[in-house]
Amino acid sequence: MEVLQLKINLPVTFIEDGDAVVAYTPALDLSTAGDDKEDAKRMFAEAVDIFFEDLIAHNTLDEVLTELGWSKSIETGWQPPHISQEAIKMAVIESTRKRGCGDQLSCRRESVCRYMSY
């Protein structure tokens, strides 16, 4: 039986959500939660183990990691995509007007419409 061993550094974001802490990695599009950060780390490690066990059991490792943007080389094996995170200041305008004008050429999204018809 062949044993697959991956040694990778996954970027993990921790988000406090009420009484829980969510651990999320965009490299696997995987998240889990715990009661605190340490519990979230433990739960995350378990979720990653289950994730890879499932990929291996279903023989979909190459397919899924490729879809997630990972690259594979003989020298380094599987490598996750480079992920960066930064804060971007944005102004969000909330409107109480009816959403969407029906003009799909001028609307990128129904909730952000430049030409409202009333």
C-alpha positions as CSV (number, residue, x, y, z in Angstrom):
1,M,0.0,0.0,0.0
2,E,1.4,3.4,-1.1
3,V,1.4,6.1,1.6
4,L,0.9,9.7,0.5
5,Q,2.4,12.3,2.7
6,L,1.9,16.0,2.0
7,K,3.7,18.6,4.0
8,I,2.1,22.0,3.2
9,N,1.6,25.4,4.8
10,L,-2.1,26.3,4.5
11,P,-3.2,29.9,4.9
12,V,-5.9,29.9,7.6
13,T,-8.1,32.8,8.5
14,F,-9.7,32.9,12.0
15,I,-13.0,34.8,12.3
16,E,-14.7,35.4,15.6
17,D,-18.4,34.7,15.2
18,G,-20.4,35.2,18.4
19,D,-19.3,32.4,20.8
20,A,-17.4,30.5,18.1
21,V,-14.2,30.9,16.1
22,V,-14.4,29.9,12.4
23,A,-11.2,28.6,10.7
24,Y,-11.2,29.0,7.0
25,T,-8.7,28.3,4.2
26,P,-9.4,29.5,0.7
27,A,-6.7,27.1,-0.5
28,L,-9.1,24.2,0.1
29,D,-12.3,26.2,0.3
30,L,-12.7,24.5,3.7
31,S,-14.0,25.8,7.0
32,T,-14.8,24.6,10.4
33,A,-15.4,26.1,13.9
34,G,-14.5,25.7,17.5
35,D,-15.3,27.2,20.8
36,D,-12.1,29.3,20.8
37,K,-9.0,29.7,18.5
38,E,-7.2,26.6,19.8
39,D,-10.4,24.5,19.4
40,A,-10.9,25.9,15.9
41,K,-7.2,24.9,15.1
42,R,-7.8,21.4,16.3
43,M,-11.1,21.0,14.4
44,F,-9.5,22.5,11.3
45,A,-6.7,19.9,11.4
46,E,-9.3,17.2,11.7
47,A,-11.3,18.6,8.8
48,V,-8.2,18.7,6.6
49,D,-7.4,15.1,7.4
50,I,-10.9,14.0,6.5
51,F,-10.8,16.2,3.4
52,F,-7.6,14.5,2.1
53,E,-8.7,11.0,3.2
54,D,-11.9,11.5,1.1
55,L,-10.0,12.7,-1.9
56,I,-7.7,9.7,-1.8
57,A,-10.5,7.2,-1.1
58,H,-12.4,8.5,-4.2
59,N,-9.2,8.9,-6.3
60,T,-10.0,12.6,-6.9
61,L,-6.9,14.2,-5.3
62,D,-5.4,15.5,-8.6
63,E,-8.7,16.7,-10.0
64,V,-9.9,18.5,-6.9
65,L,-6.5,20.2,-6.1
66,T,-6.1,21.3,-9.7
67,E,-9.6,22.8,-9.6
68,L,-8.6,24.7,-6.4
69,G,-5.6,26.2,-8.2
70,W,-2.9,24.0,-6.7
71,S,0.2,23.1,-8.8
72,K,2.2,19.9,-8.8
73,S,5.8,19.4,-9.7
74,I,8.2,16.5,-9.3
75,E,10.6,18.5,-7.1
76,T,8.1,20.0,-4.7
77,G,4.9,17.9,-5.0
78,W,1.6,19.7,-4.5
79,Q,1.7,23.4,-3.7
80,P,-1.3,25.5,-2.8
81,P,-2.0,28.7,-4.7
82,H,-0.4,31.9,-3.4
83,I,-3.1,33.7,-1.3
84,S,-2.7,37.2,0.0
85,Q,-5.1,39.1,2.2
86,E,-5.4,42.8,2.9
87,A,-7.9,45.2,4.2
88,I,-9.5,47.5,1.5
89,K,-11.5,50.6,2.6
90,M,-14.8,50.7,0.9
91,A,-17.9,52.9,1.1
92,V,-21.1,50.9,0.9
93,I,-24.3,52.8,0.1
94,E,-27.6,51.3,1.2
95,S,-30.7,52.3,-0.8
96,T,-34.3,51.7,0.2
97,R,-35.4,52.0,-3.4
98,K,-36.7,49.1,-5.5
99,R,-33.8,47.0,-6.7
100,G,-33.1,46.3,-10.4
101,C,-34.3,48.2,-13.5
102,G,-34.4,45.2,-15.8
103,D,-31.7,46.7,-18.1
104,Q,-29.1,43.9,-17.9
105,L,-26.7,45.9,-20.1
106,S,-26.4,48.7,-17.6
107,C,-26.6,46.5,-14.4
108,R,-23.7,44.5,-13.2
109,R,-25.7,43.1,-10.3
110,E,-29.4,43.6,-9.4
111,S,-28.4,45.1,-6.1
112,V,-26.1,47.6,-7.7
113,C,-28.0,49.3,-10.5
114,R,-27.0,52.6,-12.1
115,Y,-30.3,53.2,-13.9
116,M,-33.3,52.8,-11.6
117,S,-36.8,53.0,-13.1
118,Y,-39.7,54.0,-10.9
